[in-house]
Amino acid sequence: MRKAATLAVLYVVGGMLLPSEQHVERSIVVNTDPAEVFSLVNDYREFNKWSPWATVAPG
């Protein structure tokens, strides 16, 4: 029981030491007409043409 309490305290204290905010940013340059890109991402039926997740096997 004492080990579990110690681990719980370490978990809480460790969480308090972590930064409260994170920022992740990615970008890519697409060499095509912005209207063409917008037409693809604006229509959900076109999702499988541009999404990297469309080719990932489920499970």
C-alpha positions in Angstrom: 0.0 0.0 0.0 2.9 2.4 0.8 4.4 1.8 -2.7 1.1 2.7 -4.4 0.8 5.9 -2.4 4.4 6.9 -3.2 3.9 6.2 -6.9 0.7 8.3 -6.8 2.5 11.2 -5.1 5.4 11.0 -7.6 2.8 11.0 -10.5 1.1 14.1 -9.2 4.3 16.0 -8.5 5.7 15.0 -11.9 2.6 16.3 -13.6 2.9 19.6 -11.8 6.5 20.0 -13.0 5.5 19.6 -16.7 4.8 22.7 -18.8 1.1 23.7 -18.7 1.0 24.5 -22.4 2.4 22.9 -25.6 2.6 24.2 -29.1 3.0 22.0 -32.2 3.1 23.4 -35.7 3.7 21.8 -39.1 3.6 23.3 -42.5 4.0 22.2 -46.1 4.3 24.1 -49.4 1.8 23.0 -52.0 2.7 24.1 -55.5 -0.8 24.4 -57.0 -3.7 26.8 -57.4 -5.3 27.7 -54.0 -8.7 27.2 -55.4 -7.9 23.6 -56.4 -6.7 22.9 -52.9 -9.8 24.5 -51.3 -12.1 22.5 -53.5 -10.5 19.2 -52.3 -10.4 20.0 -48.6 -13.8 21.7 -48.6 -15.7 18.7 -49.9 -15.8 15.8 -47.4 -16.4 13.3 -50.3 -12.8 14.1 -51.5 -11.3 13.2 -48.1 -9.8 9.9 -49.3 -7.9 11.7 -52.1 -5.8 13.8 -49.8 -5.9 12.4 -46.3 -2.8 10.3 -45.1 -5.2 8.5 -42.8 -7.2 7.0 -45.6 -4.6 4.4 -46.4 -4.0 3.4 -42.8 -5.3 -0.1 -42.0 -8.0 -0.1 -39.2 -7.1 -1.6 -35.8 
